Every structure is written in C-alpha cells, then in structure tokens.
Amino acid sequence: MKLTKKLSIIVFSVTTSLISTAVITNTYNAAAQAVELVKNGSFELDPLVDPNDPNLTNPNVTDWIKSGDPMDTSLTKISNFPQYDSGNQGLSLGGFVNLSYISQILSTQPDQTYELSYYLASVDEAPWLDNQFQTFVGGNKIFDQKNISFQPYTQYKFNFTADASSTELKFGNVDKYGFLYLDAVSVIPVPESSTIGGIAIAGLLGILLRKKKAIS
C-alpha cells in the first residue's frame, strides 16, 4: 500500500473519530438541556388516601401550591384516574363554586424557550356542562376554555420564552357538575436550532466518512 494511501486512511480515521465524538457530545448537550423543570408533574409522590382520614382521597399535592376558596381547593385531590402511561395517579380538579388554582415556581433561564405540555380530561356532558380551565405562564394567560365536554386525556402543548430566572406555572379550574383531570405536566427546554442542525450535519458527515473509509 502506498504511503499516501496509508496517510489518507489515518486522516479519515482520525476525522471520523472526531466527528463521532462531536455527535456524541452534541447529543449529550441536547439531552442535558432537556431537563424536566416541573416537580411531581405526574402526581405520584402522595398516597391516594388522605393520611389524616382514610375515608377521603388525599388533597395534599407535594410541590404544588393551592390558592382560592378553601371549599374549592379542598376538592383538588390525588386521583386514581391517570393518563395511561404516566404512572398510577393523576389530579382531580373538583372545585365547583369559583375558580381555584394550583401553581408551581419553575427555575428558568431568561431568553430560553421552553415547551409546556400536559394532559387534560373531562367527564362532563351536556346538559350538565359548566366548567372552565385556564393555563398561566409567568402571569400571562395562554389558555382559557369553558365548557370542555367529555374527552379522554388529551395533550396540550405550548412554547414560551422565559424572561426571568423564575417563572410561575399556574392552572385555574372550576367545574359545577363534574370533574376535570390533570396529569403528566411537563416543562423542558427547547434545544436551539443550531444545536439540532449541528447534530444532524455532524452525524451525516460521520456516516459519509465511515463509508469512504470502508471503500478505501
């Protein structure tokens, strides 16, 4: 084998290794960025039964803050009706007089874009249909729907850009006749497009160089 061909193979081998390393590194960075910000978003940390009263469903929700009339907030409880792949529990929203709220403060980075997703279900049907569900991010109302008729757990997704190091996530609800259910609440960073493009390009180059090396 000629010296130039040997050197060519060595160069391609080193380049492929470097690109493969870059792919792994970029993939790791993207995965690291996708850290879950919501705590107890699947409502699995509390027992189903109220530890203070075994005859009641548990109204305690770890990592979340309730606000509103105590009569309404007391009916926001841990439920054994979960979104199918999100564990064994969900959250029953049963306030029936006025809007009540459940919220959490998230640690965010200013100017970072995030994806909020959650699953919402309703057991209400006409003519007994009088409910409302709201979503707030950083004090801004991004979703507000009334009279949500019967639906299985349905996913809702929104993107938002944080403007501070902490961001409040809050849900408002009222249901005069039935129940709404919330589960699988998630907020993760959205990777920058340049990072995604870098991963794709580096991966493609790695494949091409490996093919070229195999032919040589």
N, C-alpha and C positions, 0 to 999 in steps of 0.2 A: 504494500500500500504506500502511495506517495506521501511524503511528509506534509504537503499542503492539505491533502485529504484528511490525514490524521488530525492536523490542527483544526480543520473545519469541523470535524466531529466533536472535538473537545470544546470548541467555541459554542457549537449548538447545544451541547450537553449542559454547559455552564449556564447559557442563556435560558434554556428550558427550566433548569432548576430555579433560577432567579425568578422567572415569571410564575412558576408554580408556587414559590414562596409568596410572591405578591398576591396571587389569587387567594391563598390560604389566609394571608394577613388581612386583605380587604374583606374577605368573607367573615373573618373573626370580628373585625371592626364593625361591620354591619350588624352582626349578631349581638355584639356588645351594646350597640346603640339601641337595640330593640328591647330594652329593659322595661319590665312592667312597672308602671307608676302607681297603679291602684292597689291598695291593700284590701284583702278579703273581698275581692270583686266577685267571687262565686259564692260568698256567704256560707262557707263551710267551717268557720272557726268556732261557731257557737252550737251548743246542743239544740236539738229540735224542741225539747221540752224545757219550759221555764224552770231553772233550778230552785226557784223560790216557791213554785206552785206546780206540782206535777200534773195538774189538770189543765194547764194552759200551755199554749205554744209560746216559745221564747221570744219576748220583744227586744231582747238585748242584741245589738248588732256591733260586734267588735270593729273598731277603726272607722266607724261612721258616726256622724252627729245628726241627731234628730232635732227638728225645730217645728214649731206650730202649736196648735192647741193640744194639750196632753190627751184629750179624748181621741183625737185623730192619730197622733204619733204612737199611742199605745197599741194601735191596730196594725202598725208596720211590724211584721213578725217574720221570724225564720219559718220557711215553708218546706214541706217535703215534695214540692212540685218544681223540680229543677229543669233547666234546659238540658236536653238529653245527654250531651257529652260534657257537662260542666259540673260533675260531682253528684251529690245526693240531695242538695238543698238549693233553694232559691230564696227570694224575698217576697213576701205577700204584702201588697200595699192596700190597706183596707180603710184608710180614713174616709169618713162618709159625710162630714159636715162642711169643712173648709179645706182648702189646700194645705197640706203639710209637706215637710221637706226632709230629705236625707242628704247629707253632704260629706265631703272629704277634701282636705287640703293636699294638693299634689306638689311635689318638688319638681319644678320645671326650669328650663334654661331659656332666657329671653331670646326671641327670634327663632327658636327651634319650633318646627312644625310637628304636631302630634296627631295621631289617629285615635279618636274615641269610638269605641264600639260597645254595644250592649244588646241584650235580648229582652224583648218586652212581650208579654202575653196578656190577653184579656178573656174573661169568661162571660162577659156581658152580651146580652142580646136584646133587641127591640121586642116589646116596647119599654122594657126595663133597662134603659140605656142612658146614663148620665154620669160620665166620667171625664177626667182631664189628666193629661200627663205632660210635664214640662222638663226640659233639659237646659241647664245653665252652665256656662264655662266662663270663669273669671268675671262673673256678674252679668254676662251677656246671655240673653235667652236665644238659644239656637234651635229649639224645637218646642212646639206648643200645639197639642192636638186634643180636641174634645170628641167625646162620643166614639171612642175606639170600640168597635163591635168585636164579637168573638174572633180571636185569632190565636193560633198556637204561638209558641215562642218565635218571634220574628226579629232578625238582626237589623239594627240601625247603626250607620257609620257616619262620622263627621270628622273633618280635618280642621284643626285650629292652630294658630301660631301664638305661642306664649309671649307675653310682654313683661313678665316679672319672674322672679326666682320661685314664686309660689303661686299656684292657681287653684281656685276653688271649683270643684266639680259638684253640682247640686241637681237633684231631681225633685220635682214637685208633683204631687198627685192628690186626687180626690176621686172617690167612686161612691155614688149614692146608693147603689143597689147591689153591686157585686165586688169583684176584686180584679186588680191588675197585679201582674207578677213581673219581677225584675231579676235578671241573672246575668252572669258572665260579663260584668262590667270591666272594661279594659282601656287603658291609655298607654300607647307605646310611641316612641319617636319614629318619625318618618325619615328613612335614610335620604341623604341628599342625592339628587340625580347624578351628580358627578361620580359619587361613590359607586352607584349601581352601574354606571357606564364603564367605570374603570374595571370593575369586576368582570363584566361581560367581555370587554376588549382583551383584558389580560388572559381570561380563560380561552378565548378564541386563538390568540397568539400561541398560547401553550400547546393547544391541540395541533395547530399547524406545524409548529417546530418539532413536536414529537413525531408527526407523520413524516416530515422531511428527514429526520434522523433515521427513522425506520427504513426509508427508501435508500439512504446512503449506505 
